[in-house]
Amino acid sequence: MDASLRLFINQYLGVVLATLMPVILIAFLSIPFSLGGHPGDARPATATATWHLT
């Protein structure tokens, strides 16, 4: 593999990973935190929501 191609691939993958990290962090940390749990998890019957997201 050519050295310039290897450099391009390394830079490309670095940009892709740097772009995906904030998206992953928001999707798997912020959204479940604001919902009070992961979507699809069973909630206790006594749990009440004080606000609605829509």
Residue pairs with C-beta under 8 A, 6 or more apart in sequence:
31 39
32 38
32 39
35 53
36 47
37 43
